[in-house]
Amino acid sequence: MLSAPRDPDFQIDNFPLFNLLCTASAYSEEMSSAIKQLDLDQSHWRILMLLADKSPSSVSELASRSVTKMSTVTRIILRMVDCGLVTRSVRPNDRRVTMVHLTQSAEQKLDRLQRVADRIYNRAMNGMSLQAAEQLTDSLKHIRHNLSQSQYLDS
């Protein structure tokens, strides 16, 4: 059985959350190198992927789905507008809501990015069965849900 940090048998290299952090960092570094060649950064990549899934999206939806503060997403969107990657409009039935749309230029970059991301994903999952990958995804969703319910400073 895996041990928790206060357990005398605790080993950081066998701690799931440490391995999750290291894996996320390795993926982030690999993607950063790849997307830099397309004159983009991680924040642009994240928003582009979310918009590829659902365009248009509101700024608040993008903030929620990217697990990023609304003010940060707003600044990212403004930079992306300046780069010609997205456009903004107001929601017709609620003018307080800003909607973000992919541009044709962004769709072309996104196609190239997704091909690179596919290669990185396939290398990351090399040797892992579909069932194991699905179980990993389910486990990560479960952990994320648990942490969103957490009262970690309750003494």
C-alpha positions in Angstrom: 0.0 0.0 0.0 1.2 3.5 -0.7 2.0 5.6 2.3 1.0 9.2 3.2 3.6 11.9 3.9 3.6 11.4 7.7 4.0 7.6 7.5 7.5 6.4 8.5 7.6 4.3 5.2 6.8 7.4 3.1 9.0 7.6 -0.1 8.5 10.7 -2.3 9.2 8.8 -5.5 6.2 6.5 -4.8 3.9 9.3 -3.8 1.1 9.6 -6.5 0.7 13.4 -6.2 4.5 14.0 -6.5 4.5 11.8 -9.7 1.5 13.7 -11.0 3.3 17.0 -10.5 6.5 15.7 -12.2 4.5 14.3 -15.1 2.5 17.5 -15.6 5.8 19.4 -15.5 7.4 17.2 -18.1 4.4 17.5 -20.3 4.3 21.2 -19.9 8.0 21.5 -20.8 7.6 19.3 -23.8 4.6 21.3 -25.1 6.3 24.6 -24.3 9.2 23.7 -26.6 6.9 22.6 -29.4 4.6 25.6 -29.3 7.3 28.1 -29.0 8.2 27.2 -32.6 4.8 28.4 -33.6 5.2 31.7 -31.7 2.7 30.7 -29.0 2.9 30.1 -25.3 1.3 27.7 -22.8 -1.6 30.1 -22.0 -2.4 30.5 -25.7 -2.3 26.8 -26.2 -4.6 26.1 -23.3 -7.2 28.7 -24.5 -6.9 27.5 -28.1 -7.6 23.9 -27.1 -10.6 24.9 -25.0 -12.0 27.0 -27.9 -11.3 24.1 -30.3 -13.6 22.1 -28.0 -16.3 24.8 -27.8 -16.2 28.1 -29.8 -17.5 30.5 -28.9 -17.0 30.3 -25.2 -17.5 33.0 -22.6 -14.5 34.4 -20.8 -15.9 32.9 -17.5 -16.3 29.5 -19.1 -12.7 29.6 -20.3 -11.5 30.7 -16.8 -13.4 27.9 -15.2 -12.3 25.2 -17.7 -8.7 26.3 -17.7 -8.6 26.5 -13.9 -7.3 30.1 -14.2 -8.4 33.3 -12.6 -10.9 35.4 -14.7 -8.5 38.4 -14.7 -5.7 36.3 -16.0 -7.8 34.8 -18.8 -9.0 38.3 -19.7 -5.4 39.4 -20.1 -4.6 36.3 -22.2 -7.6 36.9 -24.4 -6.6 40.5 -25.0 -3.1 39.4 -26.1 -4.7 36.7 -28.3 -6.9 39.4 -29.9 -3.8 41.5 -30.6 -2.2 38.4 -32.2 -5.2 37.8 -34.4 -6.0 34.4 -32.8 -9.4 35.2 -31.4 -12.2 37.8 -31.7 -14.6 38.9 -29.0 -18.3 39.7 -29.1 -21.0 40.3 -26.6 -23.6 37.6 -26.0 -26.8 38.9 -27.8 -29.1 38.0 -25.0 -26.8 39.2 -22.2 -24.5 42.1 -23.2 -22.5 41.7 -19.9 -21.1 38.4 -21.2 -18.0 38.5 -23.5 -17.8 35.6 -26.0 -14.5 34.5 -27.5 -14.3 33.0 -31.0 -11.4 31.3 -32.9 -10.2 33.1 -36.0 -9.2 31.3 -39.2 -5.6 32.0 -38.3 -6.0 30.3 -35.0 -7.6 27.3 -36.6 -4.6 26.9 -38.9 -2.2 27.1 -35.9 -4.4 24.8 -33.9 -4.2 22.2 -36.6 -0.4 22.3 -36.5 -0.4 22.3 -32.7 -2.7 19.3 -32.5 -0.5 17.3 -34.8 2.5 18.0 -32.5 0.3 17.3 -29.4 -0.7 14.0 -30.9 2.9 13.0 -31.2 3.7 14.0 -27.7 0.6 12.2 -26.4 1.4 9.1 -28.3 5.0 9.1 -26.9 3.7 9.7 -23.4 1.2 6.8 -23.6 3.6 4.4 -25.4 3.2 0.9 -23.9 0.1 1.8 -22.0 -3.1 -0.1 -22.9 -6.3 1.8 -23.7 -7.8 0.4 -20.5 -4.9 1.6 -18.4 -5.1 5.1 -20.0 -8.9 5.2 -19.3 -8.3 4.1 -15.7 -5.6 6.8 -15.3 -8.0 9.4 -16.6 -10.8 8.2 -14.3 -8.4 8.2 -11.3 -7.2 11.7 -12.0 -10.8 13.0 -12.3 -11.6 11.3 -9.0 -8.5 12.9 -7.3 -9.4 16.3 -8.7 -13.0 15.9 -7.4 -11.7 14.9 -4.0 -9.4 17.8 -3.8 -12.1 20.3 -4.8 -14.0 19.0 -1.7 -11.0 19.1 0.6 -10.8 20.8 3.9 -7.0 20.4 4.1 -6.3 22.8 7.0 -8.8 21.3 9.5 -6.0 20.4 11.9 
